């Protein structure tokens, strides 16, 4: 049974540069549609969450965070138990951050600083040292590239149909050359359009797709071998290596 969760903050504006909150969400929890006058990073510590921000879907696997700018309607849903950290950033510090929501892979130094604050039970950095740390974290975030989607999409007339086909069959191992033949173009043309439209190579995009689509299968209880085969991997070890590259953990540990 789906649970609905309300998020309440006792502030009209944040009293410091950051406000940190830890959330442990039960299976099948959905947050009510809400917004706040500050920016927010939703950082998933374990499990995975799907967000909808201003009608746009976003996916936050382990090791990544969803960036939600101030005053944007958003909601979230998790299929399995999730532990997440909400890093709220005062509006006066957000003008240099992206105006649109996005996905960011957090730098290890950013994660270490946040872990330090959480470990010490700091909700609002209010000492001079903690406020300096908060500013360093914000500066580090400013220097971190942000993606519009974890798995970008394209409306390109050549590339779009290929991406759509792989969304429905992520285990298809056709090479870029074979796809080029099917859409009557060259491998070089498709490779260039991947870089221009997606910001990454075709193989990098397909890995992201497979990682994203493997998560609900693992959450459903499929074995690692079954998921690896469905995602087009010849061996479970190759799938595990890919999964660990993106999430920092193995499929077995993620499922537990």
N, C-alpha and C positions, 0 to 999 in steps of 0.2 A: 504494500500500500504506500503510495507516494505521500511523503510528509511535506508540509509547507512550513517555511521558516521565515520569520520576520527579523530584520536586522535593525537594532535600535542603537543610536549613538546619542549620548547626553550633551552634544555640542552643536551649536549653530555654525561655528568655525573652530578649527583645531587650535588648541592653546600653545602648540609648539610646532616645529617643522614636520614632525612625524607623529602618528598614532599607530601603535602596533597591536594587532589582535590575533589571537590563536583560535581556530575553530576546528572542532572535531565533529564531522557531520555523519549521521547515520545513513544506512542504505536508502537509496531512492529519496533523497531530500531535494526539494526545489525551493529556492528563495523567492519571496514575493518581489514583484517588479518595484524597484526603488532607485533613487539617485541621491547624491550628496554633493555639497559645494566644494569638495576637495577631490584630488586625484587618488586613484587606488591601484596598487599592484596586488593581484591575487596570485599568491605563490603556493603551488601544490607541493606539499612535503611528501605525501604518499597517496596513491590512488590517482584518479584523473577527474577533471571537471569540464563540463561544457557550459559556456557562457553565451548569452545573447545580449549584445550591447547595441542599443538603438536599432533593433531588428536584425543585426548582423551576427551570425554564429561565430564563436571562437572556441578553440580547443586548447586546454592547458595540460599537457603531459607533465610528468615529474621533471624537475629541472628548468621548467619554463614558467613564465608568469604572464597573465593577461593585464595589459595596461588599460585602465578605464579613466578617461579624462573627467574633469569636474562636470557636474550637472548633466550626465548622460544616463538615461534610463537603462537599467540592466537587471538581469536575473541569471541564475545559475542552476545547474542540475548535476547530480552525481548518482551513478548507478550503484556503486559500491561504497563502502565506508571510506571517508576521505579525511585527511588531516591537512589543513591549509593555513597559511599565514597571510593576513591582510595587512598590507603596508600602506597606510593612508598618508598622503603627502599634502601639506597645507597649500591652499590655492596660490598663495603669493610665491611659492617656489615652482609652480607648474607652467608659467608662460613659455619657458624654453623647451618643455617636453612636448611630444607630438600632440596635435589637436584632435587627432583621430585615434580610436582604440587600436590596439595591436598586440603582437606576441613578442616577447623578449626572452632570450636565454640569459639568465642572470650570471654576471661575472663571479668567479669564486670569492673575490675580495668583498663584493657586495653581500654575498650569502654569509660569509664569515662575520661581517659587521652586524648583520641582522641577527644571526645566531647568538652573538655576544649579548645583544640587547634582550633577546627573548630569554636566554639562560639566566640573566640577572633579574628577570621579572620587570623589565622596564617597559611600561606601556607608553609613556610620554617622556621623551628625553628632555629633562629639565635641569640637569647639572651642566655647568660650562663644558665639561669634557664630553658628555653625551650629546649635547647640542652640536659640538664640533664634529663628532662622529656622524651625526645625522646629516650634516652638510656634506661631509665626504661621501656618504652613501648616495645622496642626491646627485652630486657631481659625477660619481661613477655611473649612475644610471643614465645621465645625459650623454656619456661617452659610449654607451652600449647601443649597437644597431638594433632597430626594431622592425619587425615584419608585420605586414597587414594581415597575413594568414600564416598558420603553421604550414599548411599545404596551399600555396598560391594557385589561383585559377587564371584562365585567360580566355578571352573571346576571339582570339586570333583565328582566322578562317582555316588555317592549316593545323595549328597546334590545338585549338579548342576541342575538336572531335577526338583527338588522341587522348587528351586528358580525361574527357568524359568516358571514353571506352575503358580506360584503366581504373576509373572510379568504380566501375561495375565488375572489373576483372583484374584486381591488383596483382594476381599471380601470373599474369601474362608476361612472359620473358622475351617478347619480341624486341629485337635491337632497334636502335634509332634508325638505322639504315632500312630495316624491314618496314618500319612505320612510314618512312619517307616514300618508299615505293608504293604503299597503299594510298597515300594522299597525293601522289604524283608530284613529288618535289625531290630535293636532294637532302642528304644527311646534313650537309654543311648549313643549308638554309634552316632546317629544323633546330640544329644546335645553336645557331645565332638567335633564333626567336625564343628559345628557352632562356638564354641569358638575358635577352631584352625584356621579355614578358614576365619571367618567373624570378629572375635574379639568381638563378642557379642552373646547374647542368641538368640534363634529362635524368641521369642516374641518381643525382641527389634528390630530385623531386620525387622519383619513384620510391626511393627509400623512405622519405617522409610520409608518403601515402601509405606505404605498407606498415610503417610503425603506427600511424594513427588508426588504421583499420584493424590492426592486430589487437589493440587494447580491448575493445568490446568483446572480441572472441575469447580472450583470456579471462575477462570478467564473467563470461558465460560458463566457464569451467572447461573449455576445450584444452586438450593437452598441448604442450609446446610443440610436439612433433606434428600434430594436426594443423596448428596455426602456421607453422613454418611451411608445410606443404601447400596450404591454401594461399599463402603469400608468395609462392613461387620459389622458395628456397630448396636446394637439393639436399640440404642437411639441416638438422636442428641447430648445430653449432654455428652455422653461418647466420641463421636468424637470431640466435642469442647474442652474437657479436654486434649485429646491427641494433638490436633493442637496447643493449647496454650502452652503445655509443650515444644514443639519444637520451636515455633516461637516467643513466648512471647506476642502473640496477639490472638484475637479470629478470626474465619473465617470471621465473618461479618466485622470486622474492616479491616482485610487484604484485602477483596474484595473492600472496599471503598477506 
